[in-house]
C-alpha cells in the first residue's frame, strides 16, 4: 500500500507499507491510501463521520474519482 501524507510542511510525503505494517497519521493531517495490490485496511478514526478532504483538491493533483471533499460546515460529529 502506498501512503501519502502531509507532515505539516505543505508537501505530500510517500511511504510504502507491507503486510502487517501499521502507520499513525497525526491528528488533522492530510493523508491518502492507495492499494497497490489486494489488501485489507483496519482503520480507527476520529468521531467525525464525514471529515473527508480530497488530497487532489488541496495539492492540485489530478482527480481519479472517488468521493468529493466535505465542507467544514457540513462535517457531522457523532
Beta strands, then each sheet from edge to edge (+ up, - down):
strand 1: 2-6
strand 2: 12-16
strand 3: 31-34
sheet 1: 2+ 1- 3+
end
